[in-house]
Amino acid sequence: MTVLIPFAGLSPVPWKNGGGSTTEIAIGPQDAGFEDFDWRVSLATIEKDGAFSLFPGVDRTLALVEGHGMLLEIDGEPAMVTEAEPVVAFDGSSTVLAKLSRGGSTDFNAMTRSEVCYHTFGRRRLEGDATFVARADVTVLFLAQGDTLELSNEQERIGLVRYDAVILEAGSVWQLEAGQGMVYIVDIWYHADEDEQAAYE
């Protein structure tokens, strides 16, 4: 089933340390919390230097959406997040310290619990019309840049504005129509599906 997630209907939750806020975009299962989610995507606004929360057993990807980025220290190793190199992946159990570069930063986050599933992250620049195939068990498409994006196939037509997201059904094929923009794509695969497939091979 296709699920449109309008950003205007979501609410940010301030961090306890006052360093920013997080807006949860989608989570699986739907009623899960921080301790028991399989996967989670969110948008975070970082306003001050500080430490990231620990998520043992979780694989994380962070991608810059707005701002000048930051320097991350991941278990003591530096990793720059900039417009030129906007994506970094790390283990949720790592000690991560963020030092902002010239002001606040808005970042897209994808997390998967490694014992249950895993994710890949992609960026796709849009200009005009294109075709997109949802290949994973769960595919989340997020409009990171651009005013509007329209997805359509024989059954549905969906309109997105910036920061909206849509969860696409596995195997569905879409036509993308946009002026100029950038989508972030999170593909999520469950290990159980791979185990079942291997049993039949």
VOKELUM-518733 format. One record per residue (C-alpha): x, y, z; residue in one letter; residue number from 1; chain. Coordinates in Angstrom, 1 decimal, always signed. Example, Ala and Ser with C-alpha at 12.3 -4.5 7.8 and 13.67 -1.06 7.14 Angstrom:
<zapa><xx>+12.3</xx><yy>-4.5</yy><zz>+7.8</zz><code>A</code><pos>1</pos><unit>A</unit></zapa>
<zapa><xx>+13.7</xx><yy>-1.1</yy><zz>+7.1</zz><code>S</code><pos>2</pos><unit>A</unit></zapa>
This chain:
<zapa><xx>+0.0</xx><yy>+0.0</yy><zz>+0.0</zz><code>M</code><pos>1</pos><unit>A</unit></zapa>
<zapa><xx>+1.2</xx><yy>+3.5</yy><zz>-0.9</zz><code>T</code><pos>2</pos><unit>A</unit></zapa>
<zapa><xx>+1.4</xx><yy>+5.9</yy><zz>+2.1</zz><code>V</code><pos>3</pos><unit>A</unit></zapa>
<zapa><xx>+1.8</xx><yy>+9.7</yy><zz>+1.6</zz><code>L</code><pos>4</pos><unit>A</unit></zapa>
<zapa><xx>+3.3</xx><yy>+11.4</yy><zz>+4.7</zz><code>I</code><pos>5</pos><unit>A</unit></zapa>
<zapa><xx>+2.8</xx><yy>+15.2</yy><zz>+4.5</zz><code>P</code><pos>6</pos><unit>A</unit></zapa>
<zapa><xx>+5.5</xx><yy>+17.0</yy><zz>+6.5</zz><code>F</code><pos>7</pos><unit>A</unit></zapa>
<zapa><xx>+3.0</xx><yy>+19.8</yy><zz>+7.4</zz><code>A</code><pos>8</pos><unit>A</unit></zapa>
<zapa><xx>+1.1</xx><yy>+17.2</yy><zz>+9.5</zz><code>G</code><pos>9</pos><unit>A</unit></zapa>
<zapa><xx>+4.1</xx><yy>+16.2</yy><zz>+11.6</zz><code>L</code><pos>10</pos><unit>A</unit></zapa>
<zapa><xx>+5.3</xx><yy>+17.7</yy><zz>+14.9</zz><code>S</code><pos>11</pos><unit>A</unit></zapa>
<zapa><xx>+9.0</xx><yy>+18.1</yy><zz>+16.0</zz><code>P</code><pos>12</pos><unit>A</unit></zapa>
<zapa><xx>+10.0</xx><yy>+16.8</yy><zz>+19.4</zz><code>V</code><pos>13</pos><unit>A</unit></zapa>
<zapa><xx>+12.6</xx><yy>+18.9</yy><zz>+21.2</zz><code>P</code><pos>14</pos><unit>A</unit></zapa>
<zapa><xx>+15.7</xx><yy>+17.1</yy><zz>+22.5</zz><code>W</code><pos>15</pos><unit>A</unit></zapa>
<zapa><xx>+16.1</xx><yy>+16.8</yy><zz>+26.3</zz><code>K</code><pos>16</pos><unit>A</unit></zapa>
<zapa><xx>+19.6</xx><yy>+18.5</yy><zz>+26.0</zz><code>N</code><pos>17</pos><unit>A</unit></zapa>
<zapa><xx>+18.1</xx><yy>+21.5</yy><zz>+24.2</zz><code>G</code><pos>18</pos><unit>A</unit></zapa>
<zapa><xx>+20.4</xx><yy>+21.0</yy><zz>+21.2</zz><code>G</code><pos>19</pos><unit>A</unit></zapa>
<zapa><xx>+17.8</xx><yy>+20.5</yy><zz>+18.6</zz><code>G</code><pos>20</pos><unit>A</unit></zapa>
<zapa><xx>+14.6</xx><yy>+18.6</yy><zz>+17.7</zz><code>S</code><pos>21</pos><unit>A</unit></zapa>
<zapa><xx>+13.6</xx><yy>+15.6</yy><zz>+15.7</zz><code>T</code><pos>22</pos><unit>A</unit></zapa>
<zapa><xx>+10.5</xx><yy>+15.1</yy><zz>+13.5</zz><code>T</code><pos>23</pos><unit>A</unit></zapa>
<zapa><xx>+9.7</xx><yy>+11.5</yy><zz>+13.0</zz><code>E</code><pos>24</pos><unit>A</unit></zapa>
<zapa><xx>+8.6</xx><yy>+10.8</yy><zz>+9.4</zz><code>I</code><pos>25</pos><unit>A</unit></zapa>
<zapa><xx>+7.9</xx><yy>+7.1</yy><zz>+9.5</zz><code>A</code><pos>26</pos><unit>A</unit></zapa>
<zapa><xx>+8.6</xx><yy>+4.1</yy><zz>+11.6</zz><code>I</code><pos>27</pos><unit>A</unit></zapa>
<zapa><xx>+8.1</xx><yy>+0.3</yy><zz>+11.3</zz><code>G</code><pos>28</pos><unit>A</unit></zapa>
<zapa><xx>+6.1</xx><yy>-1.3</yy><zz>+12.9</zz><code>P</code><pos>29</pos><unit>A</unit></zapa>
<zapa><xx>+3.7</xx><yy>+1.7</yy><zz>+13.0</zz><code>Q</code><pos>30</pos><unit>A</unit></zapa>
<zapa><xx>+3.2</xx><yy>+1.5</yy><zz>+16.8</zz><code>D</code><pos>31</pos><unit>A</unit></zapa>
<zapa><xx>+6.9</xx><yy>+1.0</yy><zz>+17.7</zz><code>A</code><pos>32</pos><unit>A</unit></zapa>
<zapa><xx>+9.0</xx><yy>+3.2</yy><zz>+20.0</zz><code>G</code><pos>33</pos><unit>A</unit></zapa>
<zapa><xx>+12.7</xx><yy>+3.9</yy><zz>+20.3</zz><code>F</code><pos>34</pos><unit>A</unit></zapa>
<zapa><xx>+13.4</xx><yy>+0.5</yy><zz>+21.9</zz><code>E</code><pos>35</pos><unit>A</unit></zapa>
<zapa><xx>+11.6</xx><yy>-1.8</yy><zz>+19.5</zz><code>D</code><pos>36</pos><unit>A</unit></zapa>
<zapa><xx>+11.4</xx><yy>-0.3</yy><zz>+16.0</zz><code>F</code><pos>37</pos><unit>A</unit></zapa>
<zapa><xx>+12.6</xx><yy>-2.3</yy><zz>+13.0</zz><code>D</code><pos>38</pos><unit>A</unit></zapa>
<zapa><xx>+13.3</xx><yy>+0.9</yy><zz>+11.0</zz><code>W</code><pos>39</pos><unit>A</unit></zapa>
<zapa><xx>+12.8</xx><yy>+4.6</yy><zz>+11.4</zz><code>R</code><pos>40</pos><unit>A</unit></zapa>
<zapa><xx>+13.3</xx><yy>+7.7</yy><zz>+9.2</zz><code>V</code><pos>41</pos><unit>A</unit></zapa>
<zapa><xx>+13.3</xx><yy>+11.2</yy><zz>+10.6</zz><code>S</code><pos>42</pos><unit>A</unit></zapa>
<zapa><xx>+14.3</xx><yy>+14.8</yy><zz>+10.0</zz><code>L</code><pos>43</pos><unit>A</unit></zapa>
<zapa><xx>+16.5</xx><yy>+16.4</yy><zz>+12.7</zz><code>A</code><pos>44</pos><unit>A</unit></zapa>
<zapa><xx>+17.3</xx><yy>+20.1</yy><zz>+13.3</zz><code>T</code><pos>45</pos><unit>A</unit></zapa>
<zapa><xx>+20.7</xx><yy>+20.5</yy><zz>+15.1</zz><code>I</code><pos>46</pos><unit>A</unit></zapa>
<zapa><xx>+21.1</xx><yy>+23.9</yy><zz>+16.7</zz><code>E</code><pos>47</pos><unit>A</unit></zapa>
<zapa><xx>+24.1</xx><yy>+23.3</yy><zz>+19.0</zz><code>K</code><pos>48</pos><unit>A</unit></zapa>
<zapa><xx>+27.2</xx><yy>+21.3</yy><zz>+19.1</zz><code>D</code><pos>49</pos><unit>A</unit></zapa>
<zapa><xx>+26.8</xx><yy>+18.1</yy><zz>+21.1</zz><code>G</code><pos>50</pos><unit>A</unit></zapa>
<zapa><xx>+26.6</xx><yy>+14.3</yy><zz>+21.3</zz><code>A</code><pos>51</pos><unit>A</unit></zapa>
<zapa><xx>+24.2</xx><yy>+12.0</yy><zz>+19.5</zz><code>F</code><pos>52</pos><unit>A</unit></zapa>
<zapa><xx>+22.1</xx><yy>+9.5</yy><zz>+21.3</zz><code>S</code><pos>53</pos><unit>A</unit></zapa>
<zapa><xx>+23.3</xx><yy>+5.9</yy><zz>+21.4</zz><code>L</code><pos>54</pos><unit>A</unit></zapa>
<zapa><xx>+21.3</xx><yy>+3.3</yy><zz>+19.5</zz><code>F</code><pos>55</pos><unit>A</unit></zapa>
<zapa><xx>+23.0</xx><yy>-0.1</yy><zz>+20.1</zz><code>P</code><pos>56</pos><unit>A</unit></zapa>
<zapa><xx>+22.2</xx><yy>-2.7</yy><zz>+17.4</zz><code>G</code><pos>57</pos><unit>A</unit></zapa>
<zapa><xx>+21.1</xx><yy>-0.1</yy><zz>+15.0</zz><code>V</code><pos>58</pos><unit>A</unit></zapa>
<zapa><xx>+22.7</xx><yy>+1.0</yy><zz>+11.7</zz><code>D</code><pos>59</pos><unit>A</unit></zapa>
<zapa><xx>+22.4</xx><yy>+4.7</yy><zz>+10.9</zz><code>R</code><pos>60</pos><unit>A</unit></zapa>
<zapa><xx>+22.7</xx><yy>+6.9</yy><zz>+7.8</zz><code>T</code><pos>61</pos><unit>A</unit></zapa>
<zapa><xx>+22.7</xx><yy>+10.7</yy><zz>+8.1</zz><code>L</code><pos>62</pos><unit>A</unit></zapa>
<zapa><xx>+22.3</xx><yy>+13.0</yy><zz>+5.1</zz><code>A</code><pos>63</pos><unit>A</unit></zapa>
<zapa><xx>+22.5</xx><yy>+16.8</yy><zz>+5.0</zz><code>L</code><pos>64</pos><unit>A</unit></zapa>
<zapa><xx>+19.3</xx><yy>+18.6</yy><zz>+3.8</zz><code>V</code><pos>65</pos><unit>A</unit></zapa>
<zapa><xx>+19.8</xx><yy>+22.2</yy><zz>+4.8</zz><code>E</code><pos>66</pos><unit>A</unit></zapa>
<zapa><xx>+22.7</xx><yy>+24.3</yy><zz>+6.2</zz><code>G</code><pos>67</pos><unit>A</unit></zapa>
<zapa><xx>+26.5</xx><yy>+24.2</yy><zz>+6.0</zz><code>H</code><pos>68</pos><unit>A</unit></zapa>
<zapa><xx>+26.8</xx><yy>+20.8</yy><zz>+7.6</zz><code>G</code><pos>69</pos><unit>A</unit></zapa>
<zapa><xx>+29.1</xx><yy>+19.7</yy><zz>+10.5</zz><code>M</code><pos>70</pos><unit>A</unit></zapa>
<zapa><xx>+32.1</xx><yy>+17.9</yy><zz>+11.6</zz><code>L</code><pos>71</pos><unit>A</unit></zapa>
<zapa><xx>+31.3</xx><yy>+14.5</yy><zz>+13.2</zz><code>L</code><pos>72</pos><unit>A</unit></zapa>
<zapa><xx>+33.7</xx><yy>+12.7</yy><zz>+15.5</zz><code>E</code><pos>73</pos><unit>A</unit></zapa>
<zapa><xx>+32.7</xx><yy>+9.0</yy><zz>+15.3</zz><code>I</code><pos>74</pos><unit>A</unit></zapa>
<zapa><xx>+34.5</xx><yy>+7.0</yy><zz>+17.9</zz><code>D</code><pos>75</pos><unit>A</unit></zapa>
<zapa><xx>+37.2</xx><yy>+9.6</yy><zz>+17.7</zz><code>G</code><pos>76</pos><unit>A</unit></zapa>
<zapa><xx>+37.5</xx><yy>+9.6</yy><zz>+13.9</zz><code>E</code><pos>77</pos><unit>A</unit></zapa>
<zapa><xx>+36.5</xx><yy>+12.8</yy><zz>+12.0</zz><code>P</code><pos>78</pos><unit>A</unit></zapa>
<zapa><xx>+33.9</xx><yy>+12.7</yy><zz>+9.3</zz><code>A</code><pos>79</pos><unit>A</unit></zapa>
<zapa><xx>+32.8</xx><yy>+15.9</yy><zz>+7.5</zz><code>M</code><pos>80</pos><unit>A</unit></zapa>
<zapa><xx>+29.2</xx><yy>+16.3</yy><zz>+6.4</zz><code>V</code><pos>81</pos><unit>A</unit></zapa>
<zapa><xx>+29.0</xx><yy>+19.0</yy><zz>+3.7</zz><code>T</code><pos>82</pos><unit>A</unit></zapa>
<zapa><xx>+27.1</xx><yy>+19.9</yy><zz>+0.6</zz><code>E</code><pos>83</pos><unit>A</unit></zapa>
<zapa><xx>+29.9</xx><yy>+18.2</yy><zz>-1.4</zz><code>A</code><pos>84</pos><unit>A</unit></zapa>
<zapa><xx>+29.9</xx><yy>+15.1</yy><zz>+0.9</zz><code>E</code><pos>85</pos><unit>A</unit></zapa>
<zapa><xx>+26.4</xx><yy>+15.1</yy><zz>+2.4</zz><code>P</code><pos>86</pos><unit>A</unit></zapa>
<zapa><xx>+26.1</xx><yy>+11.5</yy><zz>+3.5</zz><code>V</code><pos>87</pos><unit>A</unit></zapa>
<zapa><xx>+27.7</xx><yy>+9.5</yy><zz>+6.4</zz><code>V</code><pos>88</pos><unit>A</unit></zapa>
<zapa><xx>+26.9</xx><yy>+6.0</yy><zz>+7.7</zz><code>A</code><pos>89</pos><unit>A</unit></zapa>
<zapa><xx>+27.8</xx><yy>+4.8</yy><zz>+11.2</zz><code>F</code><pos>90</pos><unit>A</unit></zapa>
<zapa><xx>+26.9</xx><yy>+2.3</yy><zz>+13.9</zz><code>D</code><pos>91</pos><unit>A</unit></zapa>
<zapa><xx>+24.3</xx><yy>+3.4</yy><zz>+16.4</zz><code>G</code><pos>92</pos><unit>A</unit></zapa>
<zapa><xx>+26.4</xx><yy>+2.2</yy><zz>+19.3</zz><code>S</code><pos>93</pos><unit>A</unit></zapa>
<zapa><xx>+29.3</xx><yy>+4.6</yy><zz>+18.3</zz><code>S</code><pos>94</pos><unit>A</unit></zapa>
<zapa><xx>+30.1</xx><yy>+7.7</yy><zz>+20.3</zz><code>T</code><pos>95</pos><unit>A</unit></zapa>
<zapa><xx>+29.3</xx><yy>+10.6</yy><zz>+18.0</zz><code>V</code><pos>96</pos><unit>A</unit></zapa>
<zapa><xx>+30.0</xx><yy>+14.2</yy><zz>+18.7</zz><code>L</code><pos>97</pos><unit>A</unit></zapa>
<zapa><xx>+28.8</xx><yy>+16.9</yy><zz>+16.3</zz><code>A</code><pos>98</pos><unit>A</unit></zapa>
<zapa><xx>+30.4</xx><yy>+20.3</yy><zz>+15.8</zz><code>K</code><pos>99</pos><unit>A</unit></zapa>
<zapa><xx>+28.3</xx><yy>+22.6</yy><zz>+13.5</zz><code>L</code><pos>100</pos><unit>A</unit></zapa>
<zapa><xx>+29.8</xx><yy>+24.6</yy><zz>+10.6</zz><code>S</code><pos>101</pos><unit>A</unit></zapa>
<zapa><xx>+28.5</xx><yy>+28.1</yy><zz>+10.5</zz><code>R</code><pos>102</pos><unit>A</unit></zapa>
<zapa><xx>+25.0</xx><yy>+27.7</yy><zz>+12.1</zz><code>G</code><pos>103</pos><unit>A</unit></zapa>
<zapa><xx>+22.3</xx><yy>+25.1</yy><zz>+12.4</zz><code>G</code><pos>104</pos><unit>A</unit></zapa>
<zapa><xx>+21.9</xx><yy>+22.0</yy><zz>+10.3</zz><code>S</code><pos>105</pos><unit>A</unit></zapa>
<zapa><xx>+18.8</xx><yy>+20.1</yy><zz>+9.1</zz><code>T</code><pos>106</pos><unit>A</unit></zapa>
<zapa><xx>+19.6</xx><yy>+16.4</yy><zz>+8.5</zz><code>D</code><pos>107</pos><unit>A</unit></zapa>
<zapa><xx>+17.7</xx><yy>+13.3</yy><zz>+7.2</zz><code>F</code><pos>108</pos><unit>A</unit></zapa>
<zapa><xx>+18.2</xx><yy>+10.2</yy><zz>+9.3</zz><code>N</code><pos>109</pos><unit>A</unit></zapa>
<zapa><xx>+17.6</xx><yy>+6.5</yy><zz>+8.5</zz><code>A</code><pos>110</pos><unit>A</unit></zapa>
<zapa><xx>+17.9</xx><yy>+3.8</yy><zz>+11.1</zz><code>M</code><pos>111</pos><unit>A</unit></zapa>
<zapa><xx>+17.5</xx><yy>+0.0</yy><zz>+10.9</zz><code>T</code><pos>112</pos><unit>A</unit></zapa>
<zapa><xx>+17.8</xx><yy>-2.6</yy><zz>+13.6</zz><code>R</code><pos>113</pos><unit>A</unit></zapa>
<zapa><xx>+20.6</xx><yy>-4.9</yy><zz>+12.3</zz><code>S</code><pos>114</pos><unit>A</unit></zapa>
<zapa><xx>+19.2</xx><yy>-8.2</yy><zz>+13.6</zz><code>E</code><pos>115</pos><unit>A</unit></zapa>
<zapa><xx>+15.9</xx><yy>-7.6</yy><zz>+11.8</zz><code>V</code><pos>116</pos><unit>A</unit></zapa>
<zapa><xx>+16.6</xx><yy>-5.7</yy><zz>+8.6</zz><code>C</code><pos>117</pos><unit>A</unit></zapa>
<zapa><xx>+19.1</xx><yy>-3.5</yy><zz>+6.8</zz><code>Y</code><pos>118</pos><unit>A</unit></zapa>
<zapa><xx>+18.9</xx><yy>-0.4</yy><zz>+4.6</zz><code>H</code><pos>119</pos><unit>A</unit></zapa>
<zapa><xx>+20.7</xx><yy>+1.3</yy><zz>+1.7</zz><code>T</code><pos>120</pos><unit>A</unit></zapa>
<zapa><xx>+20.6</xx><yy>+5.0</yy><zz>+1.1</zz><code>F</code><pos>121</pos><unit>A</unit></zapa>
<zapa><xx>+20.5</xx><yy>+6.8</yy><zz>-2.2</zz><code>G</code><pos>122</pos><unit>A</unit></zapa>
<zapa><xx>+20.2</xx><yy>+10.3</yy><zz>-3.6</zz><code>R</code><pos>123</pos><unit>A</unit></zapa>
<zapa><xx>+18.7</xx><yy>+11.0</yy><zz>-7.0</zz><code>R</code><pos>124</pos><unit>A</unit></zapa>
<zapa><xx>+18.6</xx><yy>+14.4</yy><zz>-8.7</zz><code>R</code><pos>125</pos><unit>A</unit></zapa>
<zapa><xx>+15.5</xx><yy>+15.1</yy><zz>-10.6</zz><code>L</code><pos>126</pos><unit>A</unit></zapa>
<zapa><xx>+15.0</xx><yy>+17.3</yy><zz>-13.7</zz><code>E</code><pos>127</pos><unit>A</unit></zapa>
<zapa><xx>+12.0</xx><yy>+16.6</yy><zz>-15.8</zz><code>G</code><pos>128</pos><unit>A</unit></zapa>
<zapa><xx>+10.4</xx><yy>+13.2</yy><zz>-16.0</zz><code>D</code><pos>129</pos><unit>A</unit></zapa>
<zapa><xx>+11.9</xx><yy>+9.9</yy><zz>-14.8</zz><code>A</code><pos>130</pos><unit>A</unit></zapa>
<zapa><xx>+10.9</xx><yy>+6.3</yy><zz>-13.9</zz><code>T</code><pos>131</pos><unit>A</unit></zapa>
<zapa><xx>+11.4</xx><yy>+4.9</yy><zz>-10.5</zz><code>F</code><pos>132</pos><unit>A</unit></zapa>
<zapa><xx>+11.0</xx><yy>+1.2</yy><zz>-9.4</zz><code>V</code><pos>133</pos><unit>A</unit></zapa>
<zapa><xx>+10.5</xx><yy>+0.4</yy><zz>-5.7</zz><code>A</code><pos>134</pos><unit>A</unit></zapa>
<zapa><xx>+12.6</xx><yy>-2.7</yy><zz>-5.4</zz><code>R</code><pos>135</pos><unit>A</unit></zapa>
<zapa><xx>+12.9</xx><yy>-3.2</yy><zz>-1.6</zz><code>A</code><pos>136</pos><unit>A</unit></zapa>
<zapa><xx>+10.6</xx><yy>-4.7</yy><zz>+1.0</zz><code>D</code><pos>137</pos><unit>A</unit></zapa>
<zapa><xx>+10.0</xx><yy>-1.1</yy><zz>+2.1</zz><code>V</code><pos>138</pos><unit>A</unit></zapa>
<zapa><xx>+11.0</xx><yy>+2.0</yy><zz>+0.1</zz><code>T</code><pos>139</pos><unit>A</unit></zapa>
<zapa><xx>+10.8</xx><yy>+5.5</yy><zz>+1.5</zz><code>V</code><pos>140</pos><unit>A</unit></zapa>
<zapa><xx>+11.1</xx><yy>+8.4</yy><zz>-0.9</zz><code>L</code><pos>141</pos><unit>A</unit></zapa>
<zapa><xx>+11.8</xx><yy>+11.8</yy><zz>+0.6</zz><code>F</code><pos>142</pos><unit>A</unit></zapa>
<zapa><xx>+11.7</xx><yy>+15.1</yy><zz>-1.3</zz><code>L</code><pos>143</pos><unit>A</unit></zapa>
<zapa><xx>+14.8</xx><yy>+16.8</yy><zz>+0.1</zz><code>A</code><pos>144</pos><unit>A</unit></zapa>
<zapa><xx>+15.1</xx><yy>+19.6</yy><zz>-2.5</zz><code>Q</code><pos>145</pos><unit>A</unit></zapa>
<zapa><xx>+12.6</xx><yy>+21.1</yy><zz>-4.9</zz><code>G</code><pos>146</pos><unit>A</unit></zapa>
<zapa><xx>+9.2</xx><yy>+22.7</yy><zz>-4.6</zz><code>D</code><pos>147</pos><unit>A</unit></zapa>
<zapa><xx>+7.0</xx><yy>+19.8</yy><zz>-5.9</zz><code>T</code><pos>148</pos><unit>A</unit></zapa>
<zapa><xx>+7.2</xx><yy>+16.3</yy><zz>-7.1</zz><code>L</code><pos>149</pos><unit>A</unit></zapa>
<zapa><xx>+4.4</xx><yy>+14.2</yy><zz>-8.7</zz><code>E</code><pos>150</pos><unit>A</unit></zapa>
<zapa><xx>+4.4</xx><yy>+10.4</yy><zz>-8.7</zz><code>L</code><pos>151</pos><unit>A</unit></zapa>
<zapa><xx>+2.0</xx><yy>+8.5</yy><zz>-10.9</zz><code>S</code><pos>152</pos><unit>A</unit></zapa>
<zapa><xx>+1.2</xx><yy>+5.1</yy><zz>-12.3</zz><code>N</code><pos>153</pos><unit>A</unit></zapa>
<zapa><xx>-1.9</xx><yy>+3.4</yy><zz>-13.7</zz><code>E</code><pos>154</pos><unit>A</unit></zapa>
<zapa><xx>-3.6</xx><yy>+3.3</yy><zz>-10.2</zz><code>Q</code><pos>155</pos><unit>A</unit></zapa>
<zapa><xx>-2.5</xx><yy>+6.4</yy><zz>-8.4</zz><code>E</code><pos>156</pos><unit>A</unit></zapa>
<zapa><xx>-1.3</xx><yy>+10.0</yy><zz>-8.7</zz><code>R</code><pos>157</pos><unit>A</unit></zapa>
<zapa><xx>+0.4</xx><yy>+11.6</yy><zz>-5.7</zz><code>I</code><pos>158</pos><unit>A</unit></zapa>
<zapa><xx>+1.7</xx><yy>+15.1</yy><zz>-5.2</zz><code>G</code><pos>159</pos><unit>A</unit></zapa>
<zapa><xx>+4.6</xx><yy>+16.0</yy><zz>-2.8</zz><code>L</code><pos>160</pos><unit>A</unit></zapa>
<zapa><xx>+6.0</xx><yy>+19.3</yy><zz>-1.6</zz><code>V</code><pos>161</pos><unit>A</unit></zapa>
<zapa><xx>+9.4</xx><yy>+19.8</yy><zz>+0.0</zz><code>R</code><pos>162</pos><unit>A</unit></zapa>
<zapa><xx>+10.0</xx><yy>+17.5</yy><zz>+3.0</zz><code>Y</code><pos>163</pos><unit>A</unit></zapa>
<zapa><xx>+7.0</xx><yy>+15.3</yy><zz>+2.2</zz><code>D</code><pos>164</pos><unit>A</unit></zapa>
<zapa><xx>+7.7</xx><yy>+11.6</yy><zz>+2.1</zz><code>A</code><pos>165</pos><unit>A</unit></zapa>
<zapa><xx>+6.0</xx><yy>+8.5</yy><zz>+0.6</zz><code>V</code><pos>166</pos><unit>A</unit></zapa>
<zapa><xx>+6.2</xx><yy>+4.8</yy><zz>+1.4</zz><code>I</code><pos>167</pos><unit>A</unit></zapa>
<zapa><xx>+6.0</xx><yy>+2.8</yy><zz>-1.8</zz><code>L</code><pos>168</pos><unit>A</unit></zapa>
<zapa><xx>+4.8</xx><yy>-0.8</yy><zz>-2.2</zz><code>E</code><pos>169</pos><unit>A</unit></zapa>
<zapa><xx>+7.4</xx><yy>-3.3</yy><zz>-3.2</zz><code>A</code><pos>170</pos><unit>A</unit></zapa>
<zapa><xx>+7.6</xx><yy>-3.8</yy><zz>-6.9</zz><code>G</code><pos>171</pos><unit>A</unit></zapa>
<zapa><xx>+5.6</xx><yy>-0.8</yy><zz>-7.8</zz><code>S</code><pos>172</pos><unit>A</unit></zapa>
<zapa><xx>+6.7</xx><yy>+1.3</yy><zz>-10.8</zz><code>V</code><pos>173</pos><unit>A</unit></zapa>
<zapa><xx>+6.3</xx><yy>+5.1</yy><zz>-10.9</zz><code>W</code><pos>174</pos><unit>A</unit></zapa>
<zapa><xx>+6.7</xx><yy>+8.0</yy><zz>-13.2</zz><code>Q</code><pos>175</pos><unit>A</unit></zapa>
<zapa><xx>+8.3</xx><yy>+11.0</yy><zz>-11.5</zz><code>L</code><pos>176</pos><unit>A</unit></zapa>
<zapa><xx>+7.5</xx><yy>+14.5</yy><zz>-12.7</zz><code>E</code><pos>177</pos><unit>A</unit></zapa>
<zapa><xx>+9.5</xx><yy>+17.4</yy><zz>-11.2</zz><code>A</code><pos>178</pos><unit>A</unit></zapa>
<zapa><xx>+11.1</xx><yy>+20.7</yy><zz>-12.4</zz><code>G</code><pos>179</pos><unit>A</unit></zapa>
<zapa><xx>+14.3</xx><yy>+20.4</yy><zz>-10.4</zz><code>Q</code><pos>180</pos><unit>A</unit></zapa>
<zapa><xx>+14.9</xx><yy>+18.7</yy><zz>-7.1</zz><code>G</code><pos>181</pos><unit>A</unit></zapa>
<zapa><xx>+16.5</xx><yy>+15.9</yy><zz>-5.1</zz><code>M</code><pos>182</pos><unit>A</unit></zapa>
<zapa><xx>+15.0</xx><yy>+12.8</yy><zz>-3.6</zz><code>V</code><pos>183</pos><unit>A</unit></zapa>
<zapa><xx>+16.5</xx><yy>+10.7</yy><zz>-0.8</zz><code>Y</code><pos>184</pos><unit>A</unit></zapa>
<zapa><xx>+15.7</xx><yy>+7.0</yy><zz>-1.1</zz><code>I</code><pos>185</pos><unit>A</unit></zapa>
<zapa><xx>+15.8</xx><yy>+4.6</yy><zz>+1.8</zz><code>V</code><pos>186</pos><unit>A</unit></zapa>
<zapa><xx>+15.5</xx><yy>+0.9</yy><zz>+0.7</zz><code>D</code><pos>187</pos><unit>A</unit></zapa>
<zapa><xx>+14.8</xx><yy>-1.5</yy><zz>+3.6</zz><code>I</code><pos>188</pos><unit>A</unit></zapa>
<zapa><xx>+15.1</xx><yy>-5.3</yy><zz>+3.4</zz><code>W</code><pos>189</pos><unit>A</unit></zapa>
<zapa><xx>+14.1</xx><yy>-7.7</yy><zz>+6.0</zz><code>Y</code><pos>190</pos><unit>A</unit></zapa>
<zapa><xx>+16.4</xx><yy>-10.7</yy><zz>+6.7</zz><code>H</code><pos>191</pos><unit>A</unit></zapa>
<zapa><xx>+13.5</xx><yy>-13.1</yy><zz>+7.1</zz><code>A</code><pos>192</pos><unit>A</unit></zapa>
<zapa><xx>+12.6</xx><yy>-12.6</yy><zz>+3.5</zz><code>D</code><pos>193</pos><unit>A</unit></zapa>
<zapa><xx>+16.1</xx><yy>-13.4</yy><zz>+2.4</zz><code>E</code><pos>194</pos><unit>A</unit></zapa>
<zapa><xx>+16.2</xx><yy>-16.6</yy><zz>+4.6</zz><code>D</code><pos>195</pos><unit>A</unit></zapa>
<zapa><xx>+12.9</xx><yy>-17.8</yy><zz>+3.1</zz><code>E</code><pos>196</pos><unit>A</unit></zapa>
<zapa><xx>+14.1</xx><yy>-17.2</yy><zz>-0.4</zz><code>Q</code><pos>197</pos><unit>A</unit></zapa>
<zapa><xx>+17.3</xx><yy>-19.1</yy><zz>+0.3</zz><code>A</code><pos>198</pos><unit>A</unit></zapa>
<zapa><xx>+15.4</xx><yy>-22.1</yy><zz>+1.5</zz><code>A</code><pos>199</pos><unit>A</unit></zapa>
<zapa><xx>+13.7</xx><yy>-22.4</yy><zz>-1.9</zz><code>Y</code><pos>200</pos><unit>A</unit></zapa>
<zapa><xx>+17.0</xx><yy>-22.1</yy><zz>-3.9</zz><code>E</code><pos>201</pos><unit>A</unit></zapa>
